[in-house]
Amino acid sequence: MYFGIVAMALVAILTLVALFAAHRVLTVHVDPLTSLPAQSGWVPQEHALSRFHVRWYLASIIFLAFDVEMLFMYPWAVVVIEKGLSAVVEMFLFLGALLVAVAWAWREGAFRWV
């Protein structure tokens, strides 16, 4: 009556044991001195997860906003002739939303580097 459940449990356990054994046998162990992160051959002086000043987060958000703008404008420039006036209106609405974001960033002081 419980043969199917026992068989499935046995198959699951054997699969896990086989995967663990394969992991232990096939894992490549490297020397930590030769696998350091590359900084032109220099030994790192700080931890990889070191903290950045908070002003760089605003700068990265501004960069992403302008990067996404270009991501939308390149295909738009290709199809604007076929789509006509509606494409021009949609792009100016998008640029207006981007202008609001830039105004907000300016007000928050994201463009001050001191």
HELIX and SHEET records of a PDB file:
HELIX    1   1 PHE A    3  LEU A   26  1                                  24    
HELIX    2   2 ARG A   55  LYS A   83  1                                  29    
HELIX    3   3 LEU A   85  GLU A  108  1                                  24    
END                                                                             
